[in-house]
Amino acid sequence: MRILLTGKNGQLGRCFQDAVAGSKHELFAFDSTELNIASAQQVTAIFAEVKPDIVVNAAAYTAVDKAETESEMAHAVNEAGVKHLAQAAESLGIPVIHVSTDYVFDGLAVEPYKPSDQTAPQGVYGASKLAGEQALAQVATRYLVLRTAWVFSEYGNNFVKTMLRLATERNALSVVADQYGCPTYAGDLAKAILALCDQYEQTGELAWGVHHYCGDLPTSWHGFARTIFAKGLKHGAIDKIPQLTAISTDQYPTPAKRPEYSVLNTDTLAELGVQASNWLMALDRVMNKLQGNAK
Ligand SMILES: NC(=O)c1ccc[n+]([C@@H]2O[C@H](COP(=O)([O-])OP(=O)(O)OC[C@H]3O[C@@H](n4cnc5c(N)ncnc54)[C@H](OP(=O)(O)O)[C@@H]3O)[C@@H](O)[C@H]2O)c1
């Protein structure tokens, strides 16, 4: 199949390129300068040129805190951008696989969020991503929204790389221990998306609508940091573990409010044979790749 990928330089974009490299699909991958999804004209022109069979949207405005003061930009990409992709895909009669976030929820749940649960974003980023989901649902006949969470990889900026850097710079660190979620390896998400592309190619169908894809074991940011340090030391990515203090969200104020509990229920994808990300195993792989100096 001819797969059109947006946001090729992001964590997911790079992992998806790696995943497709071993497949029989033809990939047409674009960065934000080659294909700015906020521009309807650019989207229309590239779709006409590529004539894809399916679209994978890995492009997003992902600066959660900055979004609080850049609402227009966040919505231009995460809402209008998704709408442009949906319109162009619809005019070609092709489906869109789109990625969204756990931050569409308010975090007040006491059990993992199902795709059908009530959304109530706490910040501009979450609101812009939810608006994108809604725009897609309004315009596209066949689409998948995969909500994911706490994404890490060997590429770009993420919590794993930040913790490893801080471990070399500091002797002591404080990390929030009262926000719970599921770390997700972007490489596993990429493989899950590729598996869905394969299913679509074979059957012409997919379980259209909203699904959740994330790591299999919930933790807190503090728990995630502790695991990163243990594995970092084991793999030689750091040579000492800093003293780690658990703090509350109140003690680490950020411009954007984050959900306290954003564990996602991944059952609907498991029923399709797509297993959740084994993030502990993936963390070992990422440590190895970082030792090989992926940037
Ligand atoms: N990272 C997380 O923890 C997390 C958590 C939950 C959900 N998600 C979702 O998962 C998906 C993938 O996230 P990620 O971590 O791979 O994000 P990322 O590393 O921040 O990559 C996003 C990519 O989108 C590109 N982009 C931004 N504006 C664009 C535009 N107008 N047109 C085209 N491309 C544009 C960026 O390019 P430039 O660098 O050139 O701007 C960047 O390469 C996103 O939908 C995100 O909302 C992420």
The ligand as a Gaussian input file, in Angstrom:
#p B3LYP/6-31G(d) Opt

LIG

0 1
 N        4.743000      12.610000      23.518000
 C        3.821000      12.156000      24.363000
 O        4.095000      11.900000      25.543000
 C        2.412000      11.914000      23.890000
 C        1.449000      11.507000      24.824000
 C        0.139000      11.267000      24.369000
 C       -0.169000      11.408000      23.038000
 N        0.794000      11.822000      22.160000
 C        0.418000      11.977000      20.747000
 O        1.194000      11.058000      20.011000
 C        1.450000      11.598000      18.712000
 C        2.923000      11.512000      18.409000
 O        3.629000      12.254000      19.402000
 P        5.215000      12.410000      19.383000
 O        5.687000      12.238000      20.775000
 O        5.789000      11.589000      18.283000
 O        5.321000      13.961000      19.023000
 P        6.609000      14.811000      18.629000
 O        7.836000      14.011000      18.850000
 O        6.451000      16.121000      19.313000
 O        6.428000      14.989000      17.062000
 C        5.422000      15.752000      16.511000
 C        5.818000      16.072000      15.097000
 O        4.764000      16.833000      14.520000
 C        5.366000      17.804000      13.694000
 N        4.490000      18.946000      13.475000
 C        4.183000      19.957000      14.317000
 N        3.377000      20.844000      13.712000
 C        3.175000      20.380000      12.438000
 C        2.453000      20.847000      11.326000
 N        1.766000      21.993000      11.367000
 N        2.466000      20.105000      10.185000
 C        3.168000      18.951000      10.121000
 N        3.883000      18.469000      11.144000
 C        3.883000      19.165000      12.294000
 C        6.624000      18.223000      14.434000
 O        7.528000      18.792000      13.511000
 P        8.456000      20.040000      13.941000
 O        9.399000      19.487000      14.964000
 O        9.085000      20.451000      12.679000
 O        7.512000      21.059000      14.524000
 C        7.109000      16.903000      14.995000
 O        8.008000      16.286000      14.116000
 C        0.865000      13.004000      18.715000
 O       -0.404000      12.976000      18.136000
 C        0.744000      13.341000      20.187000
 O       -0.291000      14.277000      20.419000
 C        2.082000      12.057000      22.550000

